[in-house]
Amino acid sequence: MFIHLTTHSTYSFQESLLSPAELVQAAYEQNMPALGLTDHFMLTGTVEFVRACKEAGIQPILGAEIDLEHGRLALYAQSVEGWANLCRLVSALALREDPHAPCSTDFLEPFSKDLIALRVPQSEETAFQLKQIFNDRLYLALQDPAAGLPTANLGRRLGIPVVVTQPVYCLDPQQTNLLRTLSSIRTNTPISHLPEEKTTNRNVHFASEGEMLARFSGFRAGLEKTLEIAERCQFDLPLDKPNMPKVDIPEGMVPTQVLREKAEAGACSGKAT
């Protein structure tokens, strides 16, 4: 059995061709019991995704991708607390002076509780650093059968399980030309000047379970690990329930007084600058 863990919707701005509902429909047609959404630096499509999954009887796996040095890291919430940490992390990254700069492991660690991490191995040093943060919640992603043995060997040395994944940005391989056009628009670069990995025919479509079994026939354990991650990420995201932050109110004051003081302080600070 195999499920897709690293799908991307149009909320990954100008990276994907698919809405959350279209991704869920594709999973439904493939009889996949669960589906992961990992938009790049974005959680905006989560509510739409969760509602579509509930209607289809599919377990939503809530995640996001962030940039580390030399590649992306997929993160998945295991619980409501993990979801809150993922929201905090994405927000903190967006508030940096350069929101598109790679995230360091030091920046990542305080937000790591109840998050599962999935990373295509780039170096043993990076894998070891992530292992120190996530412990048994770290998996190595295998996206190319040709990299299977080196990835498996690294996993054995560091005690990190390997899971087969395929990044999804379109429904079928015939749509890769549209993805190249989208990459050209996003980067403001002529198609003829795009990096080679953006112009070659990549496996970034919603592959069926049979197709994945054929491509990764020698790594069935890695295919089945997708279900293990799904089992670890089962929780109900409370929808339509306000969850406002708690603010400590000084004794003898009411919330409107505190708000007024903060607004006046902010206005004075603005005038001073």
N, C-alpha and C positions, 0 to 999 in steps of 0.2 A: 504494500500500500504506500502511496506517495501523495503528499499535498503540497501546494505551493505556499512558501513562507515569505517570499520576497517579491510581492507584486506592488506595482506603482500605479497610482491613478493620475488624473489630470491635475490633481492638487500638487503633484510634483511638477511645478510650473514648467511647461514646454519640454517635458521629458517623456511623458506618456500620452497615449492616444485614448485611454480608457477611463470611463467614469467608475466610481466604486460599485455602482449597480451592475455595470457591464462585467466587471471582474467577478462579482458574486454569481451572475448568471452563467458565466463560463464554468465556474466551479460546480454549480448545480448540474449543468449538462454533463460534466465529467464524473458526477456522483462522488465528489470529494466532500468528506464530512466536515472539513474545517478549511480556513483560508487566512493567510496572513497579509496584512497591508503594511507596507513600510515606505511611506512617502518620504522623499528627501527633505529633511529639516522641517517637515510639516505634519501636523495632526488635524488639519482643518477638515478633512473628509471623514473623520472617524464616526461621527453620528450618522451620517448618510450610509456609511459602510455597515455599521452595527445594525441599523434598521433593515437594510437589504438582506443581511445575513439571517436575521430573525425571521423574516418573511419566507426565506428559502429553506429554513431549517438547517443552517450551516453555522458552525461555531466560529465566531470572529476571533482572530488573533491580532491584538492591537500592538502596533509597533511603529518605528520610524527609523530612518537611516541618517547617520551623521557622518561627517568627514573627519577621519584621522589622517595623520601623515601617510601618504602612499596608499590611500584607499578608504573605502567606506566601512562603517560598522553598523549592523542592524541590531536594534534593541527591541525587546518584547516585554510587555508588562505581564507579570504573573498574578497580580492582585490589584485591588483598588489603590493600595499604597504604591505599588510599582507604577501604575498609571499616573499617579500624582507626581512621582519622581521623574517620569518621562516628560510630563508637561513642564515641570520646573526646568529640566535640562534644556529642552527645546527653546523655552522662553529666555533662559540665561544666555544661550548661544546667540539668539537673535539680538540681544541687548548689548553685545560686545561692540567695541569700536569698529571692528571688521567682522561682520556676521558670517562672512564666507571663509574666514581663516580656519585651518584645521583645528580640531579640538584636541587638547593634550590629555593624557591619561590623568594628570593631576586635577584638571578641570572636571573630568568625567567622574572620578571616584566618589565624590560626595552625593551624587545622584544615583548610584548604582544599586541600591537596595531593591530587592524584588524585581530586578530586571535580568532577563536572559540576553546574552550577547552572542552574535554570530558574525564571524569575520573570515574573509578569504585570506589565508596566511600569506604575509609578505616577507616576514622574517621571523626567526625563532625568538629574537629579543622582544619584538612587539607582542608575539603570542604569549611569552612568559609574563610580560607586564600585565596583560589583560587577565591572565590566569590568577595573578595576585589580587586583582580587583574582584573578579566574578567567581573564582573558585570553580565549583561544579556547575555553574550557570553559563560557562563559556563553551561554545562549539566552534569547530573549524568548518567553514563552508567549502564544499567541493562543487565547482561549477563547470569544470572541464575534465572529462575522463582521463585525459593525458596527464593531468596533475594528480591523479588518484594515489599512486604509490608514494610520491614525496609527501603529500598531505597526510596520508595514513601513517607514514613513518614519523612525521613530526608529532602527530596526535599521540602515538604510542610513547614517544620520548617524554612528552610533557603531561601525559594523562588527560588529554582533551579529546572528546568524541568528535567524530566527523559526520557531518550531515550534508546530503546532496541538496542543492538548491539551483534554481534557475531564475535570474532576474526577469520579471515580466513587465513589458512596456506596451505590448500590442497583442492582438488575438492570434494572428498567424504570420508566418515568415514573409508573405507577400507585402506586408505593411512596413517592412524595414525601410523602404524608400521614403515613406512618409516620415519615419523617425529621423532619417538623415536630414530631411528638409527642416524638421523641427529643431534639430541640433544646430543647423545653420542659422536659423532665426534666433535661437536662444543665445548663441555665442557671437552673433553678428559677423559670421565668417562665411565666405563663399563655400559651397559644397566641395569644390575642387581643392580647397585648402583645409578641409577638416582633417583631424588626425586619422590615421589608418583605422583605428578601432571604431571610429564613428562611420566609416564608409564601407567596411567589409560586412558580409552577411553574418550577423551575430545570432546566437540562440537567445532571443529576448522575447519570444512569443509565449502564449499560454499553452505550453506543451501538455499533451495528455499523459495520463499515468503510464499507458503502454509505451509511448515514445520515450519517457524518462527511464522506464525499465530496460528498454532496448539500448539506450545510450550508455547507461550506467549498470550494465548487466553484471559487472564484476564487483559492484559496490552496493549490494542489496541492503546491507546493514545500514549504510548511510541514507538510503531511501526511507527505510523504516524509522530512522531517527526523527524524521519530520513529524511523525505521529507522537513521538515522545515529547517534543516541544509543545505540540498542541495540547497534550494532556496536562502539561505543567502551566499552561496559560489559560486555564478555565476559570473565569470569574465573570460576574454580571456587572457591566458598566451601568451605574444608575443614570437613566435618562429622564429628562423632564423633572428633575428634582434639584432645586436651587442649592448650591453648596458654596455659600458666601464665606470669604475669609473671616476669621475671628480677630477682632481688634480689642486690645485692652483699653478700657475706658477709665481714666483717673477717677478716684472717688469724689463724689460731689458734682460730677459733670454728666451731661447727656451726650449722645453721639453727635447731635447737630452742633454743639459747642466745640467739640474736638475737631469736627470737619471745618468749621469756620476758622478756628485758629490755624489749622494747617493751610487752608486756602490763603489766609492773610499773610502767613509767613512766606508762602511761596510767591505771592505777589510782590512782597517787599524784597525778596531775594532777586526777583526778576528785574526790579527797578535798579537795584544796586549794581547789576551787571551792565 
